[in-house]
Amino acid sequence: MSGMRPICIIALLILFTLTGMSCTRSNTGSQEGGKKVALEFVKQEDTYRFDGIPETLKVTNVTSINNGWKYNIEFDSRHGGYGNRSGQALDLVITHHRAEITVEAGRVTQAIMDGRWDMINQCFDVEIKLAPIDKVRVYTMKSNPPQIGVYIKGGLPDGCTTFHDIVTTREGNTVNIKVTVQRPRGAQCPVIYTWFEKDINLGTDFAFGTTYTLNVNDYSTTFSGILIKGEGFAIYLTRDDIPPEKMEMLSHVDMADQPLISIQDIITYNAQTHEIKLTDQAFERIINLEVPVRGKSFLVCVDRAPIYWGAFWTSLSSVSFDGVAICQPPGPQELKVITLEPGYPSSSFYHGEDPRNNPAILQSLEQSGKLIKKLSITSVEKLPRSFKGYELYSWLEDDQWHFTLITGTNRTKTIEEITSGEDYISETGWVKIHVVGLDAIKEVLSRVPQNELVCWCDELHIGHAGHTDLQLPPEQIVNTIKEFAEQCGLDLTGIR
């Protein structure tokens, strides 16, 4: 008998274990067991955990299915929406939810809330399909640099359908835009056709003169590129001929389709004086331009991107201008040069920072080989004529004779102005050139136009004296310079 006890005990343990397993299966597979699983699932789901009201949670219906049970569970939330809405703007409205939870073999296999929210995957249980496209329009965005924009008007076939997503891809010169809408799967919805509207930024990488194909779902069209890669420095008029007093921010101004002055029209651009020497054809366009007395706006651009704006002005105008101006030449002239100047009629009317030395502008001109830092006396054939002639000054320094030729004016000049500072040669205006030695001053005088008045001044003509003693050189040097000036056809005066 004693040998039978261990066997009986083992048998009883096996029986208890099988009984326990049977009870466990019975609990999880039973209606009540499935209910507990379904309720616990809802309590742990993000929507309920975020703002569910516990006292409203209840099971309203149970349906037997092949392998389990389907439970209808309802509860209220303190706000609208689904899932974890942390950081979102919330509607402060009590929202009632109805969840349909399927439990099979003690496990939730499907859970849909309000016929649209997948509680397992935390996303809407919707049908996604291509949107019907009613209208597509390609336009140039008012930006710097200009960008291509696309306006899309699509349809919403019924009262449950909403906009879903836009996906843009590009293959070479073809742009594909996939627009989708969504609706609750299997929902019965009112037949009400409405629309949605979207604007898409395609960016800047669309070369001028190239035709591109745009496909929006089953809608297809073409458009032309706007970005002139490598165009460099150029001056454009405004598309709508906006007068200077009505000019807005550059991002709100449309430019003309073609430049008034392109990099090909420019022979040289002087970074010191901002004078632009033009080809004959380009200069003719400028003198034939219709410029009102209140100016004609232009845009200075690099690769079609506006950098700053200014205005063409006519010398007949008595209206002042506080921006960058190009004074229109009155007619044909020997020098085909225009100047970007601060203010009209003088720089005293200019306000704000000077945009003319913008690095992008200077870099573009330098890369194209058009930029010169400043003119030297050897780089000009003739200096400009001066209404007041020229003034010549001389002084002895370190046993060498120094000379400065400067544009004549009614005002007196300071000793610092005469003897210091860098050279400045404008082909149309102000000139100041400092040289050392007899041969150097002869080179300068050879560039002065014939019959021009040159007054050789001493310190009595200076505004105030300084440490430098302005004086004429020895008679031999004076006579040599005088004879050379006569050979050049110059009227050299002031020599005593």
C-alpha positions in Angstrom: 0.0 0.0 0.0 2.8 2.3 0.9 4.1 1.9 -2.7 0.9 3.1 -4.2 0.9 6.5 -2.4 3.5 8.2 -4.7 1.6 7.0 -7.7 -1.7 8.3 -6.4 -0.2 11.7 -5.5 1.3 12.0 -9.0 -2.0 11.1 -10.6 -3.8 13.7 -8.5 -1.2 16.4 -9.5 -1.7 15.6 -13.2 -5.5 15.7 -12.7 -5.3 19.1 -10.9 -3.0 20.5 -13.6 -5.3 19.3 -16.4 -8.3 20.7 -14.5 -6.6 24.0 -14.1 -5.7 24.2 -17.8 -9.3 23.4 -18.7 -10.5 26.1 -16.4 -8.1 28.6 -17.8 -9.1 27.9 -21.4 -12.8 28.1 -20.3 -12.3 31.5 -18.7 -10.4 33.1 -21.7 -12.7 31.6 -24.2 -15.9 32.4 -22.4 -18.1 35.4 -23.0 -17.2 36.8 -19.6 -13.5 36.1 -20.0 -13.6 37.8 -23.5 -15.4 40.8 -21.9 -12.6 41.3 -19.4 -10.0 41.1 -22.2 -12.0 43.6 -24.4 -12.5 46.1 -21.5 -8.8 45.9 -20.5 -7.8 46.5 -24.1 -10.0 49.6 -24.3 -8.6 50.9 -21.0 -5.0 50.6 -22.4 -5.8 52.0 -25.8 -4.3 55.6 -26.3 -7.7 57.3 -26.8 -9.2 56.2 -23.6 -5.9 56.6 -21.6 -5.6 60.2 -22.9 -8.9 61.6 -21.8 -11.5 58.8 -21.4 -14.1 59.3 -18.6 -14.1 56.1 -16.5 -17.7 56.2 -15.3 -18.9 56.2 -18.9 -17.2 53.0 -19.9 -19.6 50.2 -20.6 -20.3 47.2 -22.7 -23.6 47.7 -24.7 -23.8 44.6 -26.8 -22.1 41.1 -27.2 -22.3 39.0 -30.3 -21.0 35.4 -30.7 -18.8 34.8 -33.7 -17.2 31.6 -35.0 -14.0 31.7 -32.9 -14.9 34.1 -30.2 -16.9 37.2 -29.3 -17.6 40.7 -30.6 -18.2 43.4 -28.0 -19.6 46.8 -28.5 -18.1 49.1 -25.9 -18.9 52.8 -25.4 -17.3 55.6 -23.5 -17.0 59.4 -23.5 -13.8 61.5 -23.9 -13.2 65.0 -22.7 -12.0 66.1 -26.1 -12.4 65.3 -29.8 -10.0 63.1 -31.7 -8.3 59.8 -31.4 -5.1 58.4 -29.9 -2.5 60.2 -27.9 -3.1 63.9 -28.7 -0.4 65.4 -26.5 0.8 68.7 -27.9 -2.2 69.1 -30.3 -4.8 71.8 -30.3 -7.8 70.1 -28.8 -11.6 70.7 -29.1 -13.0 71.1 -25.6 -16.1 69.1 -26.3 -17.3 65.8 -24.7 -17.1 63.2 -27.4 -18.9 59.9 -27.4 -17.1 56.8 -28.8 -18.4 53.4 -29.9 -15.8 50.7 -30.2 -16.3 47.2 -31.7 -13.8 44.8 -30.2 -13.3 41.2 -31.5 -11.8 38.7 -29.0 -10.7 35.3 -30.2 -8.9 32.7 -28.0 -8.4 35.3 -25.3 -6.8 37.8 -27.8 -8.1 41.0 -29.4 -7.9 40.4 -33.1 -9.8 43.5 -34.4 -10.7 46.8 -32.7 -12.5 49.6 -34.7 -13.7 52.8 -33.0 -16.5 54.9 -34.5 -16.2 52.9 -37.7 -13.0 54.6 -38.6 -10.2 54.4 -36.0 -8.1 51.2 -35.9 -7.4 50.9 -32.2 -4.7 48.2 -32.7 -2.6 50.1 -35.3 -3.5 53.6 -34.0 -4.6 54.9 -37.4 -7.8 55.5 -39.3 -9.3 52.4 -40.9 -10.0 54.1 -44.2 -10.0 53.5 -47.9 -7.3 55.5 -49.7 -7.6 56.3 -53.4 -6.5 58.8 -56.0 -8.4 62.1 -55.9 -10.4 63.3 -58.9 -8.6 66.4 -60.2 -10.7 69.4 -61.3 -8.1 72.1 -61.9 -4.3 72.5 -62.1 -2.5 75.8 -62.5 1.3 76.3 -62.6 2.6 79.7 -61.5 5.8 81.5 -60.5 6.0 82.2 -56.8 6.9 85.7 -55.6 10.1 84.6 -53.8 13.8 85.2 -54.0 14.9 83.3 -55.9 11.7 82.6 -58.0 10.1 79.2 -57.5 7.6 77.1 -59.3 4.2 76.7 -57.5 1.3 74.4 -58.4 -2.3 75.1 -57.5 -4.5 72.0 -57.3 -8.3 71.8 -56.9 -9.5 68.3 -56.2 -12.9 66.6 -55.6 -14.4 65.0 -52.5 -17.0 62.6 -53.9 -19.1 62.3 -50.7 -19.7 63.7 -47.3 -17.3 61.2 -45.6 -14.3 61.7 -48.0 -11.5 63.9 -46.8 -8.1 64.9 -48.2 -5.3 62.4 -47.4 -1.9 63.2 -48.8 0.3 64.6 -51.6 3.4 62.9 -52.8 5.7 64.6 -55.4 8.4 62.8 -57.4 10.5 63.9 -60.3 12.1 62.0 -63.2 14.2 64.3 -65.3 11.9 66.9 -66.9 8.7 65.1 -65.7 7.1 66.0 -62.3 4.6 63.5 -60.9 2.2 64.6 -58.1 0.1 61.9 -56.5 -2.9 63.3 -54.7 -5.1 61.0 -52.5 -8.3 61.2 -50.5 -9.6 58.9 -47.8 -13.0 57.7 -46.5 -14.1 55.3 -43.7 -14.1 51.7 -45.0 -17.6 50.5 -45.8 -19.3 53.7 -44.4 -22.6 54.9 -45.8 -22.1 58.5 -46.6 -24.2 61.4 -47.9 -23.7 62.0 -51.6 -22.4 65.5 -51.5 -19.6 66.5 -53.9 -17.2 69.2 -52.5 -13.7 70.3 -53.2 -10.3 70.8 -51.6 -7.5 73.2 -52.7 -3.8 72.8 -52.2 -0.7 74.8 -53.2 2.6 73.0 -53.7 6.1 74.4 -53.9 8.2 72.6 -56.5 11.3 74.6 -55.8 13.7 76.4 -58.1 15.5 73.7 -60.2 13.7 74.5 -63.5 15.9 75.9 -66.2 14.7 78.8 -68.4 13.8 77.7 -71.9 13.2 74.1 -70.9 9.7 72.5 -71.1 8.6 70.3 -68.3 5.7 67.8 -68.0 3.5 67.9 -64.9 1.3 64.9 -64.1 -1.3 65.3 -61.3 -3.0 61.9 -61.0 -4.6 61.5 -64.4 -4.3 65.3 -65.3 -1.4 66.3 -67.4 0.0 69.7 -68.5 3.4 71.3 -69.4 5.2 74.4 -68.1 8.4 76.3 -68.9 11.3 76.7 -66.5 12.1 80.1 -64.9 15.6 79.8 -63.5 18.3 81.0 -65.8 21.3 79.0 -64.5 24.5 80.8 -65.2 22.7 84.0 -66.4 24.6 85.9 -63.8 24.3 89.7 -63.4 21.3 91.3 -65.2 19.0 94.2 -65.0 15.2 93.6 -65.5 12.3 95.9 -65.7 9.2 95.0 -63.6 6.6 93.0 -65.4 3.7 95.4 -64.6 5.9 98.6 -64.9 5.5 99.3 -61.2 6.4 103.0 -60.5 9.1 103.6 -57.9 6.7 105.1 -55.3 4.6 101.9 -55.4 7.4 99.3 -55.3 6.9 96.6 -52.7 9.2 94.0 -51.1 11.2 92.2 -53.8 9.4 89.0 -52.9 6.1 90.6 -54.1 7.4 92.0 -57.4 7.3 90.1 -60.7 10.1 90.8 -63.2 9.8 91.0 -66.9 10.4 87.8 -68.9 13.6 89.0 -70.5 16.4 91.2 -69.1 16.8 94.7 -70.3 20.6 94.4 -69.7 22.2 90.9 -69.7 25.7 89.9 -68.9 26.3 89.6 -72.7 25.4 93.4 -73.0 28.1 94.4 -70.6 31.7 95.1 -71.7 33.0 96.1 -68.2 31.6 96.9 -64.8 33.7 99.2 -62.6 33.4 98.1 -58.9 34.7 101.4 -57.7 32.4 103.8 -59.7 29.6 101.3 -60.5 29.8 102.4 -64.1 28.6 99.9 -66.7 30.1 100.1 -70.2 27.6 98.6 -72.7 27.5 97.3 -76.2 26.1 99.7 -78.8 22.9 97.7 -79.0 22.3 97.7 -75.3 23.1 101.4 -74.9 20.6 102.2 -77.7 17.9 100.3 -75.7 18.6 102.5 -72.7 18.5 105.8 -74.5 15.2 104.7 -76.3 13.6 103.7 -73.0 10.5 105.7 -72.0 11.3 107.1 -68.6 8.7 109.2 -66.8 9.7 112.1 -64.7 8.9 110.0 -61.6 11.2 107.2 -62.7 11.0 103.7 -64.1 11.7 100.8 -61.7 14.3 98.1 -62.4 15.6 95.0 -60.6 19.3 94.1 -60.3 19.5 90.3 -60.3 21.9 87.4 -60.2 20.7 84.3 -61.9 17.2 85.9 -62.1 17.1 86.3 -58.3 16.4 90.0 -57.4 19.2 91.5 -55.2 18.0 95.1 -55.0 15.8 97.5 -56.9 16.3 101.0 -58.3 14.9 103.3 -61.0 15.9 104.8 -64.3 15.6 108.6 -64.0 15.6 111.4 -66.6 17.7 114.6 -66.2 14.5 116.5 -67.1 12.9 115.5 -63.8 12.7 117.8 -60.9 11.5 115.0 -58.6 14.1 113.6 -56.2 14.7 109.9 -55.6 16.2 108.3 -52.5 17.2 104.9 -54.0 19.8 103.6 -56.5 19.3 105.5 -59.8 20.5 105.2 -63.4 20.3 108.6 -65.0 19.2 108.0 -68.7 21.7 109.4 -71.2 20.0 112.1 -73.3 21.1 110.6 -76.5 23.9 108.9 -78.5 27.4 109.6 -77.1 30.9 108.4 -77.6 31.1 106.6 -74.2 28.4 103.9 -74.0 28.3 104.0 -70.2 25.6 104.1 -67.6 26.1 104.5 -63.8 24.3 103.0 -60.8 24.3 106.1 -58.5 22.9 106.6 -55.0 20.1 109.0 -55.1 18.8 111.6 -57.6 19.8 114.3 -58.3 22.7 113.7 -55.9 23.8 111.3 -53.2 22.5 113.6 -50.5 19.0 112.4 -51.3 20.0 108.7 -50.8 18.8 106.8 -47.7 19.8 103.4 -46.2 22.6 101.1 -46.9 24.3 100.9 -50.3 23.4 97.6 -51.9 25.7 98.0 -55.0 28.6 96.1 -53.5 26.6 93.0 -52.8 29.0 90.0 -52.8 26.7 87.9 -55.1 26.7 90.7 -57.7 30.5 91.3 -57.6 31.2 87.5 -57.7 28.9 87.0 -60.7 30.6 89.9 -62.6 34.0 88.6 -61.7 33.3 85.1 -62.8 32.1 86.4 -66.2 35.2 88.4 -66.7 33.4 91.7 -66.7 34.5 93.1 -63.4 37.3 95.6 -63.0 38.2 96.8 -59.5 39.1 100.3 -60.6 40.4 102.0 -63.7 44.0 102.9 -64.1 45.2 105.8 -66.3 46.6 103.2 -68.8 43.2 101.5 -69.2 41.3 104.5 -70.5 41.8 106.1 -73.8 40.5 109.5 -72.7 39.4 111.0 -69.4 35.9 112.6 -69.4 35.4 116.2 -70.2 34.9 118.4 -67.2 32.7 121.5 -67.1 35.1 123.2 -64.8 38.2 121.7 -66.4 40.9 120.0 -64.3 43.2 121.1 -61.5 46.9 120.0 -61.3 48.8 120.1 -58.0 52.5 119.3 -57.3 54.8 118.9 -54.3 58.2 117.6 -53.4 58.3 114.5 -51.2 61.3 112.2 -50.5 63.3 114.0 -53.3 60.6 113.1 -55.8 58.0 115.3 -57.5 54.4 114.2 -56.9 51.5 115.3 -59.0 47.7 115.0 -58.6 45.2 115.7 -61.4 41.7 116.2 -60.1 38.3 117.3 -61.5 37.9 121.1 -61.3 35.2 122.5 -59.0 34.1 125.8 -57.5 34.8 124.6 -54.0 38.3 124.7 -52.5 40.0 121.5 -51.7 41.9 120.3 -48.6 45.5 119.3 -48.6 44.4 115.8 -47.4 42.1 115.5 -50.4 44.9 116.3 -52.8 47.8 114.2 -51.3 46.1 111.2 -49.8 43.5 108.6 -50.7 43.3 106.1 -53.6 43.0 107.0 -57.3 39.4 107.4 -58.6 38.7 107.4 -62.4 35.2 107.7 -63.6 34.7 107.6 -67.3 31.7 110.0 -67.0 32.4 112.1 -63.9 34.9 112.5 -61.0 38.6 112.0 -61.5 41.5 112.1 -59.0 44.9 110.6 -60.1 48.1 110.8 -58.1 51.4 109.9 -59.8 55.1 110.3 -59.1 57.6 111.6 -61.6 57.7 113.5 -64.9 57.0 110.6 -67.2 54.0 109.6 -65.1 52.3 113.0 -65.2 52.9 113.2 -68.9 51.1 109.9 -69.3 48.2 111.3 -67.3 48.0 114.6 -69.4 48.0 112.6 -72.6 44.6 111.2 -71.6 43.0 114.6 -71.0 40.8 115.6 -73.9 42.1 118.2 -76.3 41.2 121.9 -75.6 40.5 121.0 -71.9 41.4 123.6 -69.4 44.1 122.4 -66.8 44.8 124.9 -64.0 48.2 124.2 -62.3 47.6 125.4 -58.7 49.7 126.1 -55.7 48.9 126.3 -52.0 47.2 129.7 -52.4 44.3 127.8 -54.0 43.9 125.3 -51.3 41.3 125.4 -48.6 43.9 125.3 -45.8 47.6 124.6 -45.6 49.1 121.5 -44.1 52.5 119.8 -43.6 52.9 119.3 -47.3 54.2 122.3 -49.2 52.4 122.6 -52.5 54.6 124.2 -55.0 55.7 124.2 -58.6 58.7 122.2 -59.6 61.9 123.8 -60.9 61.5 125.8 -64.1 63.0 123.1 -66.3 60.4 120.6 -65.2 57.6 123.2 -65.5 58.7 124.1 -69.1 58.8 120.4 -70.1 55.3 119.8 -68.8 54.0 123.0 -70.4 55.5 122.0 -73.8 54.0 118.5 -73.5 50.5 120.0 -72.6 50.7 122.2 -75.7 51.5 119.2 -77.8 48.4 117.5 -76.4 46.2 120.5 -77.2 45.6 121.4 -73.6 45.1 124.9 -72.1 47.5 124.8 -69.2 47.1 127.9 -67.0 48.1 129.0 -63.5 51.8 128.9 -64.1 53.6 132.1 -62.9 
